[in-house]
Amino acid sequence: MGKVRIVADSTADIPKDLQESLNISVVPLKVHFGEETFEDGVNLNSDQFYKKLKEAEQIPTTSQPTPHQFETEYRRIHEEDKQSDIISIHLSSKLSGTFQSAYIASQTLGDEIPVTVIDSKRASYAIGIIVVEVAKLANNGASKEECLARIDELLQDTTVFFMVDTLEYLEKNGRIGKASAVLGSLLKIKPILSLTEEGEVYPHDKVRGQKKATAKIIDEFTNRYGQSAVNIGISHANAVSEAEQLMSKLKEHFNVKDTVITNIGPVIGTHVGPGTIAITFTKV
């Protein structure tokens, strides 16, 4: 019996060391600065992206992988182990056509190379925390059925909240109206964003200032998880010291088993802007 192999896309923001140690395949999305095109995490890393974003006259645009890119990756994995089962986990279909591209590729391959494609209904390390957990299972010899059952559990037990530093990027990407963005900036409003069950971004709450936003998020996680054992992932957009301080605070409040701090990559960073911090909890 072959191993289960896990495929994700670059918006899962999985640290490179975990990608390599857990043998996770990652298909990149693209970022476009004018006429220049870069592959997320391949020839444009987070540090390079935020430097380039600061200097750019216009906010960049992004695009999904093609079905052919996914088909190529699935075939490569199949060539390595023809008995392997492939599970492909991707960015919310409400936010991108990435899931659709992966699904089209899986249908093109049909029975030749069976691929199970999952809509995570999440973004950034809220995808990554699920992918990493399932990849650990797969590396320990779990079957496809066991991995899929665990994915179902994780989709039920994973919650993410985002704090953005500026409303400019959300406004320019059509997430909020211009008047709300201007007013929010003047009042130093910190919107707390989350994702619906369908995988769409929605404003969960809004408070004034970082401290109040952090306290509100801790209250939310306390209500949802109490002292249950949890894994925590924090992804940040060029805000590593803030992410580290927040992780220390969360460790004081919760029964934490594992933690990951990672960069929000170029694609998600394009839509949320520098200074954003996303906190993800999942039950162990």
C-alpha positions as CSV (number, residue, x, y, z in Angstrom):
1,M,0.0,0.0,0.0
2,G,1.3,3.4,-1.0
3,K,1.6,6.4,1.3
4,V,-0.9,9.2,1.5
5,R,0.6,12.4,-0.1
6,I,-0.7,15.8,0.8
7,V,-0.8,18.7,-1.6
8,A,-1.5,22.3,-0.6
9,D,-1.2,25.7,-2.3
10,S,1.0,28.6,-1.3
11,T,-1.7,30.5,0.5
12,A,-1.5,28.0,3.3
13,D,1.6,29.9,4.4
14,I,3.3,26.7,5.7
15,P,6.9,27.3,6.8
16,K,9.5,25.8,4.4
17,D,11.0,23.5,7.1
18,L,7.6,21.9,7.7
19,Q,6.9,21.6,4.0
20,E,10.2,19.7,3.6
21,S,10.1,17.6,6.8
22,L,6.5,16.5,6.2
23,N,6.9,16.1,2.4
24,I,4.0,18.5,1.7
25,S,3.7,19.5,-2.0
26,V,2.9,23.2,-2.5
27,V,1.5,24.6,-5.8
28,P,2.2,28.4,-6.0
29,L,-0.3,31.2,-6.8
30,K,1.0,34.2,-8.6
31,V,1.5,37.9,-7.7
32,H,1.6,40.6,-10.4
33,F,3.4,43.9,-9.9
34,G,2.5,45.7,-13.2
35,E,4.2,43.7,-15.9
36,E,6.3,41.6,-13.5
37,T,4.9,38.2,-12.4
38,F,6.2,36.2,-9.5
39,E,5.4,32.8,-8.0
40,D,4.3,33.0,-4.4
41,G,7.1,31.6,-2.2
42,V,9.2,30.5,-5.2
43,N,10.9,33.6,-6.7
44,L,9.3,36.0,-4.3
45,N,9.4,35.4,-0.5
46,S,7.6,37.4,2.2
47,D,10.5,39.7,3.0
48,Q,11.0,40.6,-0.6
49,F,7.3,41.1,-1.1
50,Y,6.7,43.5,1.7
51,K,9.8,45.5,0.6
52,K,8.4,45.6,-2.9
53,L,4.9,46.5,-1.7
54,K,6.2,49.5,0.2
55,E,7.9,50.8,-2.9
56,A,5.1,50.0,-5.4
57,E,2.9,52.8,-6.8
58,Q,-0.1,50.4,-7.1
59,I,-1.3,47.5,-5.1
60,P,-0.3,44.2,-6.9
61,T,-2.9,41.7,-8.2
62,T,-2.9,37.9,-7.7
63,S,-3.9,34.9,-9.8
64,Q,-4.6,31.2,-9.1
65,P,-2.7,28.3,-10.5
66,T,-3.9,26.7,-13.7
67,P,-5.4,23.2,-13.8
68,H,-2.4,22.2,-15.8
69,Q,-0.1,23.2,-12.9
70,F,-2.0,20.9,-10.5
71,E,-2.2,18.1,-13.0
72,T,1.6,18.3,-13.5
73,E,2.2,18.1,-9.7
74,Y,-0.2,15.2,-9.3
75,R,1.6,13.3,-12.1
76,R,4.9,14.0,-10.5
77,I,3.8,12.5,-7.2
78,H,2.3,9.5,-9.0
79,E,5.6,8.9,-10.8
80,E,7.4,8.8,-7.4
81,D,4.9,6.3,-6.0
82,K,2.2,4.8,-8.2
83,Q,0.4,3.4,-5.2
84,S,0.2,6.7,-3.4
85,D,-3.2,8.3,-2.5
86,I,-3.3,12.1,-3.1
87,I,-5.3,14.5,-0.9
88,S,-5.2,18.1,-2.1
89,I,-6.3,20.9,0.3
90,H,-6.8,24.4,-0.8
91,L,-7.8,28.1,-0.2
92,S,-11.5,28.8,0.2
93,S,-13.4,28.6,-3.0
94,K,-15.2,31.8,-2.0
95,L,-11.9,33.7,-2.1
96,S,-10.2,32.2,-5.2
97,G,-10.5,29.8,-8.1
98,T,-7.6,27.7,-6.8
99,F,-9.9,24.9,-5.5
100,Q,-11.7,24.9,-8.9
101,S,-8.4,24.5,-10.7
102,A,-7.3,21.6,-8.5
103,Y,-10.7,20.0,-9.0
104,I,-10.6,20.3,-12.8
105,A,-7.2,18.7,-12.7
106,S,-8.4,15.8,-10.6
107,Q,-11.3,15.2,-13.0
108,T,-9.0,15.3,-16.0
109,L,-6.9,12.6,-14.4
110,G,-10.0,10.5,-13.4
111,D,-9.2,7.0,-12.4
112,E,-5.7,7.1,-13.8
113,I,-4.5,9.1,-10.7
114,P,-7.2,9.3,-8.0
115,V,-7.0,12.7,-6.2
116,T,-9.3,13.9,-3.4
117,V,-9.7,17.7,-3.5
118,I,-10.7,19.5,-0.4
119,D,-12.1,23.1,-0.1
120,S,-10.6,24.2,3.3
121,K,-13.0,27.2,3.4
122,R,-10.1,29.0,5.0
123,A,-7.0,31.1,4.3
124,S,-3.4,31.5,5.4
125,Y,-2.2,29.3,8.2
126,A,-5.9,28.4,9.0
127,I,-5.3,26.1,6.0
128,G,-1.8,25.3,7.0
129,I,-2.6,24.1,10.5
130,I,-4.9,21.5,9.0
131,V,-2.5,20.5,6.3
132,V,0.4,20.1,8.7
133,E,-1.7,18.0,11.1
134,V,-2.9,15.7,8.3
135,A,0.6,15.4,6.8
136,K,1.9,14.2,10.2
137,L,-0.8,11.5,10.2
138,A,0.1,10.5,6.7
139,N,3.8,10.3,7.5
140,N,2.9,8.1,10.4
141,G,1.2,5.6,8.1
142,A,-2.4,6.7,8.3
143,S,-4.7,5.5,5.5
144,K,-6.5,7.9,3.1
145,E,-9.8,7.2,5.0
146,E,-8.2,8.1,8.4
147,C,-6.7,11.3,6.9
148,L,-10.0,12.3,5.5
149,A,-11.8,11.7,8.8
150,R,-9.3,13.8,10.6
151,I,-9.7,16.6,8.0
152,D,-13.5,16.6,8.7
153,E,-12.7,16.9,12.5
154,L,-10.2,19.7,11.9
155,L,-12.7,21.7,9.7
156,Q,-15.1,21.6,12.6
157,D,-12.6,22.4,15.3
158,T,-10.5,25.2,13.6
159,T,-11.2,28.9,14.2
160,V,-9.3,31.9,12.8
161,F,-9.4,35.6,13.6
162,F,-7.6,38.3,11.6
163,M,-6.5,41.8,12.9
164,V,-5.5,44.2,10.1
165,D,-3.2,47.2,10.7
166,T,-4.8,49.3,7.9
167,L,-8.1,49.2,6.1
168,E,-6.5,50.4,2.9
169,Y,-5.9,47.0,1.3
170,L,-9.3,45.6,2.2
171,E,-10.9,48.7,0.7
172,K,-8.8,48.5,-2.5
173,N,-9.6,44.8,-2.9
174,G,-13.3,45.4,-2.5
175,R,-13.8,44.0,1.0
176,I,-15.1,47.2,2.6
177,G,-16.3,50.5,1.2
178,K,-14.1,53.6,0.9
179,A,-16.1,55.6,3.4
180,S,-15.8,52.9,6.0
181,A,-12.1,52.6,5.4
182,V,-11.5,56.4,5.8
183,L,-13.7,56.6,9.0
184,G,-12.1,53.5,10.5
185,S,-8.6,54.9,10.0
186,L,-9.5,58.2,11.5
187,L,-11.0,56.6,14.6
188,K,-8.2,54.0,14.9
189,I,-10.7,51.2,14.6
190,K,-9.3,47.7,14.7
191,P,-11.6,45.4,12.7
192,I,-11.5,41.8,13.8
193,L,-12.2,39.6,10.8
194,S,-13.1,35.9,10.5
195,L,-14.4,33.5,8.0
196,T,-17.9,32.2,7.7
197,E,-18.7,28.4,7.5
198,E,-18.8,28.9,3.7
199,G,-15.3,30.4,3.7
200,E,-16.1,34.1,3.1
201,V,-14.4,37.0,5.0
202,Y,-16.7,38.8,7.4
203,P,-16.3,41.5,10.1
204,H,-16.7,39.7,13.4
205,D,-16.2,42.8,15.5
206,K,-14.5,46.1,15.7
207,V,-12.8,47.8,18.6
208,R,-10.4,50.7,19.2
209,G,-6.8,49.8,19.4
210,Q,-4.6,46.7,19.4
211,K,-4.9,45.9,23.1
212,K,-8.7,45.8,23.0
213,A,-8.6,43.8,19.8
214,T,-6.3,41.2,21.4
215,A,-8.4,41.0,24.6
216,K,-11.5,40.5,22.5
217,I,-9.9,37.7,20.5
218,I,-8.7,36.0,23.7
219,D,-12.2,36.2,25.1
220,E,-13.6,34.6,21.9
221,F,-11.1,31.7,22.0
222,T,-11.8,31.2,25.7
223,N,-15.5,30.9,25.0
224,R,-14.9,28.4,22.2
225,Y,-12.0,26.3,23.6
226,G,-11.8,26.8,27.3
227,Q,-9.0,24.6,28.6
228,S,-9.2,22.0,25.8
229,A,-5.8,21.0,24.4
230,V,-5.1,23.2,21.3
231,N,-2.6,23.9,18.6
232,I,-2.1,27.5,17.8
233,G,-0.8,29.1,14.6
234,I,0.0,32.8,14.2
235,S,0.6,34.1,10.7
236,H,1.8,37.7,10.3
237,A,2.4,40.2,7.6
238,N,5.9,41.7,8.4
239,A,5.1,41.9,12.1
240,V,7.2,39.1,13.7
241,S,7.8,40.8,17.1
242,E,4.0,41.5,17.6
243,A,3.3,37.8,16.6
244,E,5.9,36.5,19.2
245,Q,4.5,38.7,22.0
246,L,0.9,37.6,21.2
247,M,2.0,33.9,21.2
248,S,3.5,34.3,24.6
249,K,0.3,35.8,25.9
250,L,-1.8,33.0,24.4
251,K,0.4,30.4,26.0
252,E,-0.5,31.9,29.4
253,H,-4.2,31.6,28.8
254,F,-4.6,28.3,27.0
255,N,-3.7,24.6,27.2
256,V,-1.3,24.8,24.2
257,K,0.3,21.6,22.8
258,D,2.0,23.0,19.7
259,T,2.7,26.4,18.1
260,V,3.8,27.8,14.8
261,I,4.6,31.4,13.9
262,T,4.8,31.9,10.1
263,N,4.8,34.7,7.5
264,I,1.7,35.7,5.6
265,G,2.9,35.2,2.1
266,P,2.7,37.5,-0.9
267,V,-0.8,36.4,-2.1
268,I,-2.7,36.8,1.1
269,G,-0.5,39.8,2.0
270,T,-1.7,41.6,-1.2
271,H,-5.3,41.4,0.1
272,V,-4.7,42.2,3.8
273,G,-1.6,44.4,3.9
274,P,1.4,44.7,6.1
275,G,0.9,44.5,9.9
276,T,-1.9,42.0,9.7
277,I,-1.9,39.2,12.3
278,A,-4.0,36.0,12.0
279,I,-4.5,33.7,14.9
280,T,-5.7,30.1,14.4
281,F,-6.8,27.6,17.0
282,T,-7.6,23.9,16.5
283,K,-8.4,21.2,18.9
284,V,-5.7,18.5,19.3
